Amino acid sequence: MSDTTGSDPGAASPVSPGDTSFFGHPRGLATLFFTEMWERFSFYGGRGILILFMTAAVATGGLGMSAATAAAIYGIFTASVYLFALPGGWVADRLMGQRGSVFWGGVLIAAGNLAIAAHGTGGMPAFYGGLILIVLGTGLLKPNVSAIVGDLYPEGGARRDAGFSIFYMGINIGAFVAPLICGSLGEKIDWHLGFAAAGVGMVLGLIQYRLGWSYLGDAGKFREAARATKPAAVRQLMFGVALVAVIAIVLYFLGSSGTINITLEGAAQATGVIILVIAVLFFGSVLSFGGLDSIEKKRVVVIFILFLGASIFWAGFEQAASSLNLFAQRLTDRNVLGWEAPASWLQSINPLFIITLAPAFAWLWVWLDQRKKEPSLPMKFGFGLLLLGVGFLVIAWGATYTVEGQLVSPGWLISTYFLHTCGELCLSPVGLSSITKLSPPKFVGQMMGTWFMGAALGNLIAGLVAGQFETLPLPQLFLTVSISVGVVGVLFFLFARPIKKLMGGVH
């Protein structure tokens, strides 16, 4: 790679708005499509078997952890993936550009998965080190590859929206295929092969990304205006890394000396509290000292409400790879003509439903809008949460048949995932879009970060809830989740009009 900043002397001139070489879109979209497809293959492939690997017996190559410990690690890991999207964007803006950030992010992701695959020889340092590398790499790659897609369409408009639709199809193709391949290798042959496949997938994505470099034109290059501030940014980064290292060392010595009792479950709980406190302080400071007018303040209040609603939604939805994954492994009959399918295969159900149902939902909203009956933003959030709650009600019902160790049909999980996907299509696309519309112009980037914080908090809660898999009766566990998200959904319905009024005409 000739230039780590993202500039390439051999790159083409800025992307032409008339470039239609990839299904009517710029050829660079193909490069980014397959880069993201392989990155999602890597992420969902590793994530699909992560908690199964951690809870598997040591004799079978697993780590032999309890569900509580494994779920805490899972929660911290997935929450960190979303949290590090914020510094990942900062690094791209201040240090190396979006294009270089995507490349080096992919390198870290591949190295992380291969480090976990080398756990057999590297031990637990390789495992934890691999997770850290994946977090850092995903934080660099994920937000910036999407930003480059936007740069391919300097003219904006409907063509840009269509380009993102094609790009998101790549995400779901990768998410669909990953559990089938990595799950088969990991569960049926060797856990480490599953993570190795995830790493190899990212390497393939990096190869095609570098080969398609010139098709990106100037999209994602490091901004010349940022070069002058790069030395200061490097110093800030070094200070931040040093501060984190000092805090980690202090906590290690306090824990090892017995001064404080540090557990993974406690660390996960503390992280959740910290995320929530940071969010409250951030919104409070924007409202108090942001210099906003009354309309902007009302819209910021709406964004905070959406942050809370999204956090609750993801807390339930993201149990797909934790508690529901354990349910698939231990309590679901996966026998097909005498052959037992890997539990992680059921992780492919959600992206399959996304691919098939997303066009239907897009058509539905347009059809309702033409008849002046499209639900408002808070109503869509309410529908999303209620569908999530009904999905957990279904699996709670199915769990009642497992009380005596009986295996149940995979139809229970498939039905749950269908309802969860419908809920996701009601809430997720409109949630992110609404933040860009509601945010005060000078806080758009920071408000966008709150969406990632909501996802991080939700993933963390999902891990903590999954930690009760072995201690609470499953019908009770899933019913509690169902009632919790359902109540929040009902609240969105009840307060839909006041929330819509606070939006100040934004749709």
C-alpha positions in Angstrom: 0.0 0.0 0.0 1.7 3.2 -1.2 0.0 5.8 1.0 -1.4 5.3 4.5 -3.2 8.7 4.4 -5.6 7.5 1.8 -4.3 9.5 -1.1 -3.1 7.6 -4.1 -1.1 9.3 -6.9 -2.5 6.8 -9.4 -6.1 7.4 -8.4 -8.6 8.8 -10.9 -10.0 12.2 -10.9 -13.2 12.9 -8.9 -16.0 10.4 -9.5 -18.1 11.5 -12.4 -21.8 11.9 -11.7 -22.3 10.2 -15.1 -20.5 7.0 -14.1 -23.1 4.2 -14.4 -20.8 1.2 -14.9 -22.1 -0.8 -11.8 -25.8 -1.4 -12.3 -26.3 2.3 -13.1 -24.0 3.4 -10.3 -20.3 4.4 -10.0 -17.9 1.5 -10.4 -16.4 2.4 -7.0 -19.7 1.3 -5.4 -18.7 -2.3 -6.3 -15.4 -1.9 -4.5 -17.2 -0.7 -1.4 -20.0 -3.2 -1.7 -17.7 -6.2 -1.6 -15.4 -4.6 1.1 -18.4 -4.2 3.4 -19.8 -7.6 2.4 -16.6 -9.3 3.5 -16.3 -7.2 6.6 -19.8 -8.2 7.7 -19.0 -11.8 6.7 -16.0 -11.6 9.1 -18.0 -9.9 11.9 -21.1 -12.0 11.8 -19.1 -15.2 11.2 -17.1 -14.7 14.3 -19.9 -13.3 16.4 -22.2 -16.2 15.4 -19.9 -18.7 17.1 -18.4 -16.5 19.8 -20.6 -17.3 22.8 -20.9 -20.9 21.7 -17.0 -21.1 21.6 -16.7 -19.5 25.0 -19.2 -21.8 26.7 -18.0 -25.0 25.0 -16.1 -27.5 27.1 -12.4 -27.2 27.1 -12.2 -30.8 26.0 -13.9 -29.8 22.7 -11.6 -26.9 22.1 -13.8 -24.2 23.8 -13.1 -22.0 26.8 -15.4 -23.7 29.3 -16.9 -20.5 30.6 -20.2 -20.1 32.3 -23.0 -18.4 30.4 -22.8 -15.4 32.8 -19.1 -14.9 32.1 -19.3 -15.5 28.4 -22.3 -13.2 28.1 -20.5 -10.4 29.9 -17.6 -10.7 27.5 -20.0 -10.8 24.6 -21.8 -7.7 25.8 -18.6 -5.7 26.4 -17.2 -6.8 23.0 -20.3 -5.9 21.0 -20.8 -2.6 22.9 -17.2 -1.6 22.3 -17.6 -2.3 18.5 -20.2 0.5 18.4 -18.5 2.8 20.8 -15.3 2.8 18.9 -17.1 4.0 15.7 -16.8 7.4 17.3 -13.0 7.6 17.7 -12.8 5.7 14.4 -14.4 8.7 12.6 -12.1 11.1 14.5 -9.0 9.2 13.3 -10.3 9.3 9.7 -11.0 13.0 9.9 -7.8 14.0 11.6 -5.1 11.4 10.9 -5.4 9.2 7.8 -8.6 9.9 5.8 -11.5 7.6 5.4 -9.9 5.5 2.7 -6.8 4.7 4.7 -8.9 4.1 7.8 -11.0 1.4 6.0 -7.8 -0.4 4.8 -6.1 -0.4 8.2 -9.3 -1.2 10.0 -9.6 -4.3 7.8 -6.1 -5.3 8.6 -6.8 -5.2 12.3 -10.1 -7.1 11.9 -8.3 -9.9 10.0 -5.5 -10.0 12.5 -8.0 -10.1 15.4 -9.9 -13.1 14.0 -6.6 -14.9 13.2 -5.4 -14.2 16.7 -8.5 -15.9 18.2 -8.0 -18.8 15.8 -4.5 -19.1 17.3 -5.9 -19.4 20.8 -4.8 -23.0 20.9 -1.2 -22.0 21.0 -1.5 -18.3 22.1 -3.9 -19.0 25.0 -6.2 -16.4 26.6 -3.9 -13.4 25.6 -4.5 -14.4 22.0 -8.2 -14.6 22.6 -8.6 -11.2 24.4 -6.1 -9.6 22.1 -8.0 -10.8 19.1 -11.3 -9.3 20.4 -9.5 -5.9 21.1 -8.1 -5.9 17.5 -11.6 -6.6 16.1 -13.1 -3.7 18.1 -10.4 -1.3 17.0 -10.6 -2.4 13.4 -14.4 -2.3 13.1 -14.3 1.1 14.7 -12.0 2.3 11.9 -13.7 0.6 9.0 -17.5 0.6 9.7 -18.3 4.3 9.9 -15.8 5.3 7.2 -16.7 2.9 4.5 -20.3 4.2 4.6 -19.0 7.8 4.4 -17.0 7.0 1.3 -20.2 5.6 -0.3 -21.7 9.1 0.2 -18.7 10.7 -1.4 -19.3 8.7 -4.6 -22.5 10.8 -5.2 -21.5 14.5 -5.2 -24.8 15.2 -6.8 -26.8 13.7 -4.0 -30.5 13.0 -4.6 -32.4 9.8 -5.2 -29.5 8.1 -7.0 -27.4 8.4 -3.8 -30.3 6.8 -1.7 -30.4 4.0 -4.3 -26.7 3.5 -4.0 -26.9 3.1 -0.2 -29.7 0.5 -0.7 -27.4 -1.6 -2.9 -24.6 -1.1 -0.4 -26.8 -2.3 2.4 -27.7 -5.4 0.4 -24.0 -6.3 0.5 -24.1 -6.0 4.3 -26.9 -8.6 4.5 -25.4 -10.9 2.0 -22.3 -11.1 4.1 -24.3 -11.5 7.3 -26.4 -14.3 5.7 -23.5 -16.4 4.4 -21.2 -16.0 7.3 -22.9 -18.2 9.9 -23.3 -21.0 7.3 -19.6 -21.1 6.6 -18.0 -20.1 9.9 -20.6 -22.0 11.9 -20.1 -25.2 10.0 -16.4 -25.0 10.3 -16.4 -24.0 14.0 -19.2 -26.3 15.3 -18.6 -29.3 13.2 -14.8 -29.4 12.7 -12.8 -27.0 15.0 -13.8 -23.7 16.7 -10.5 -22.2 15.6 -11.3 -22.9 11.9 -14.5 -20.9 12.2 -12.6 -17.8 13.4 -9.8 -18.4 10.8 -12.5 -18.4 8.0 -13.7 -15.0 9.4 -10.2 -13.7 9.2 -9.6 -15.0 5.7 -12.9 -13.5 4.5 -11.6 -10.0 5.7 -8.3 -10.6 3.9 -10.2 -11.3 0.6 -12.2 -8.1 1.2 -8.9 -6.2 1.6 -7.4 -7.6 -1.6 -10.4 -6.6 -3.7 -10.6 -3.2 -1.9 -7.0 -2.5 -2.8 -7.5 -3.7 -6.4 -10.5 -1.4 -6.8 -8.7 1.6 -5.2 -8.5 3.7 -8.4 -12.3 3.4 -9.0 -13.0 5.5 -5.9 -11.6 8.6 -7.5 -11.1 11.2 -4.8 -13.8 9.7 -2.5 -12.5 9.2 1.0 -9.1 10.8 0.5 -7.5 12.6 3.4 -8.5 16.3 3.4 -5.6 18.7 2.7 -7.1 21.1 5.2 -6.5 18.5 7.9 -2.8 18.0 7.3 -1.9 21.2 9.2 -3.6 19.9 12.3 -2.3 16.3 12.0 0.7 16.8 14.4 -1.7 18.1 17.1 -4.1 15.2 16.5 -1.2 12.7 16.9 -0.4 14.2 20.2 -4.0 14.1 21.3 -4.2 10.4 20.3 -1.0 9.5 22.2 -2.4 11.3 25.3 -5.6 9.4 25.0 -3.9 6.0 24.6 -1.6 6.8 27.5 -4.5 7.8 29.7 -6.3 4.5 28.9 -3.2 2.5 29.6 -2.7 4.2 33.0 -6.3 3.6 34.0 -6.0 -0.1 33.0 -2.8 -0.5 35.0 -4.3 1.1 38.1 -7.4 -1.1 37.9 -5.2 -4.2 37.4 -3.1 -3.5 40.5 -6.2 -2.5 42.6 -7.9 -5.8 41.5 -4.9 -8.0 42.0 -4.2 -6.5 45.5 -7.8 -7.1 46.6 -8.5 -3.4 47.1 -11.5 -3.7 44.8 -13.2 -6.7 43.5 -13.3 -6.6 39.7 -15.4 -9.1 37.8 -16.3 -9.3 34.1 -20.0 -9.1 35.1 -19.3 -6.1 37.3 -17.2 -4.4 34.5 -20.1 -4.9 32.1 -22.6 -3.3 34.5 -20.3 -0.4 35.2 -19.7 0.1 31.5 -23.5 0.3 31.0 -23.8 2.9 33.7 -21.0 5.0 32.3 -22.5 5.0 28.8 -25.8 6.1 30.2 -24.3 8.8 32.3 -22.2 10.1 29.4 -25.3 10.3 27.2 -27.3 12.2 29.9 -24.4 14.6 30.5 -24.0 15.2 26.7 -27.7 15.9 26.1 -27.8 18.1 29.2 -24.8 20.1 28.1 -26.2 20.6 24.6 -29.6 21.7 25.9 -28.0 24.0 28.5 -24.9 25.4 26.8 -25.4 24.6 23.1 -26.9 28.0 22.2 -30.0 26.4 20.7 -33.3 28.1 20.1 -36.5 26.6 21.6 -37.4 24.6 18.5 -33.9 23.0 18.4 -34.0 22.2 22.1 -37.4 20.4 21.6 -35.9 18.3 18.8 -32.8 17.4 20.9 -35.3 16.1 23.5 -36.8 14.0 20.8 -33.4 12.6 19.9 -32.8 11.7 23.6 -36.2 9.9 23.7 -35.2 8.0 20.5 -31.8 7.2 22.1 -33.6 5.5 25.0 -36.1 3.7 22.8 -33.3 2.4 20.5 -31.3 1.2 23.5 -34.2 -0.8 24.7 -34.8 -2.2 21.3 -31.2 -3.3 20.7 -31.1 -4.8 24.2 -33.7 -7.3 23.1 -32.8 -7.6 19.4 -29.1 -8.3 19.9 -29.8 -11.3 22.0 -30.0 -13.2 18.7 -26.3 -14.1 19.0 -26.3 -14.6 22.8 -29.3 -16.0 24.7 -31.2 -17.1 21.5 -28.0 -18.6 20.1 -27.6 -20.7 23.3 -31.3 -21.6 23.0 -30.6 -22.8 19.5 -27.6 -24.9 20.6 -29.0 -26.5 23.7 -32.8 -26.6 23.4 -33.6 -26.7 19.6 -34.0 -29.8 17.6 -31.7 -29.2 14.6 -31.8 -32.7 13.2 -32.3 -32.9 9.5 -32.6 -36.4 8.0 -30.2 -37.7 10.7 -27.7 -34.8 10.4 -27.6 -32.1 13.1 -27.3 -28.6 11.6 -25.0 -26.1 13.4 -26.8 -23.9 15.9 -25.2 -20.8 14.4 -27.0 -21.5 11.1 -30.1 -19.9 12.6 -28.1 -16.6 12.8 -28.7 -16.4 9.0 -32.4 -16.1 9.4 -32.5 -12.4 10.2 -30.4 -11.2 7.2 -32.4 -13.5 5.0 -35.6 -11.9 6.2 -34.1 -8.5 5.8 -33.2 -9.2 2.1 -36.7 -10.5 1.4 -38.8 -8.1 3.5 -37.0 -4.7 3.1 -38.5 -4.0 -0.3 -41.9 -4.9 1.0 -41.6 -2.4 3.9 -40.2 0.3 1.6 -43.3 -0.2 -0.6 -45.6 -0.2 2.4 -44.4 3.2 3.7 -44.7 4.8 0.3 -48.2 3.2 -0.2 -49.4 4.5 3.2 -47.8 8.0 2.6 -49.7 8.3 -0.7 -52.9 7.8 1.3 -51.8 10.1 4.1 -51.8 7.2 6.5 -48.1 6.7 7.1 -47.3 6.2 10.8 -45.4 9.0 12.5 -41.8 8.4 13.7 -42.8 7.7 17.4 -45.5 5.3 16.1 -42.9 3.4 14.0 -40.7 3.1 17.1 -43.7 1.8 19.0 -44.5 -0.8 16.3 -40.8 -1.9 16.3 -40.7 -2.4 20.1 -44.1 -4.1 20.2 -43.0 -6.5 17.4 -39.8 -7.2 19.3 -41.9 -7.9 22.5 -44.3 -10.2 20.7 -41.2 -12.1 19.3 -40.0 -12.7 22.8 -43.5 -13.7 23.9 -43.3 -16.4 21.2 -40.0 -17.8 22.3 -41.1 -17.6 25.9 -44.0 -19.8 24.9 -41.7 -22.2 23.1 -39.4 -22.3 26.1 -42.2 -23.7 28.3 -41.8 -27.0 26.4 -38.1 -27.2 27.3 -38.6 -27.3 31.1 -37.9 -31.0 31.2 -35.1 -30.9 28.8 -37.2 -31.5 25.7 -35.9 -30.1 22.4 -38.3 -27.9 20.5 -38.8 -27.2 16.8 -36.6 -24.5 15.2 -39.9 -23.0 14.1 -40.1 -21.2 17.4 -36.8 -19.3 16.8 -37.7 -18.7 13.1 -41.0 -17.1 14.1 -39.3 -15.0 16.7 -36.7 -13.8 14.2 -39.4 -13.0 11.7 -41.1 -10.7 14.2 -37.8 -9.2 15.3 -36.9 -8.4 11.7 -40.2 -6.7 11.1 -39.6 -4.7 14.2 -36.1 -3.8 13.0 -37.5 -2.6 9.7 -40.0 -0.4 11.5 -37.4 1.2 13.8 -33.8 1.1 12.5 -33.9 2.8 9.1 -36.2 5.6 10.2 -34.3 6.1 13.5 -31.0 6.9 11.9 -32.6 9.1 9.2 -34.6 11.0 11.7 -31.5 12.0 13.7 -30.0 13.7 10.7 -33.3 15.7 10.3 -33.8 16.6 13.9 -30.2 17.5 14.8 -29.1 21.2 15.0 -26.7 21.8 12.1 -23.7 22.3 14.3 -24.3 19.1 16.3 -25.2 16.6 13.5 -22.0 14.5 13.8 -22.2 14.3 17.6 -25.9 13.5 17.5 -25.2 10.8 15.0 -22.8 9.4 17.6 -25.6 9.1 20.1 -27.2 6.5 17.8 -24.0 4.4 18.1 -24.1 4.9 21.9 -27.7 3.7 22.0 -26.6 0.6 20.0 -23.6 0.1 22.4 -25.8 0.4 25.5 -28.3 -2.0 24.0 -25.7 -4.6 23.1 -24.3 -4.4 26.6 -27.7 -4.9 28.2 -28.3 -7.8 25.8 -25.1 -9.5 27.1 -26.1 -8.9 30.8 -29.6 -10.4 30.2 -28.1 -13.4 28.4 -26.0 -14.0 31.4 -29.2 -15.1 33.3 -29.6 -18.0 30.8 -28.4 -20.6 33.3 -29.9 -19.1 36.4 -33.4 -18.0 35.5 -36.2 -20.3 34.1 -36.1 -19.4 30.4 -39.9 -18.8 30.1 -39.5 -16.2 32.9 -36.4 -14.7 31.3 -37.9 -14.2 27.9 -41.3 -13.1 29.3 -39.5 -10.4 31.3 -37.8 -9.2 28.2 -41.1 -9.3 26.3 -43.0 -7.3 28.9 -40.1 -4.7 29.3 -39.8 -3.8 25.6 -43.6 -4.1 25.1 -44.2 -1.5 27.9 -41.8 0.9 26.2 -43.5 0.3 22.9 -46.9 1.2 24.4 -45.4 4.3 25.9 -44.3 5.4 22.4 -47.9 4.9 21.2 -49.3 6.8 24.1 -47.0 9.8 23.8 -46.8 9.8 20.0 -48.6 13.1 19.6 -46.6 15.0 22.2 -43.4 13.6 20.7 -44.5 14.5 17.2 -45.3 18.0 18.4 -41.8 18.4 19.8 -40.4 17.5 16.4 -41.5 20.9 15.1 -42.8 19.8 11.7 -40.0 17.3 10.9 -41.3 14.1 9.3 
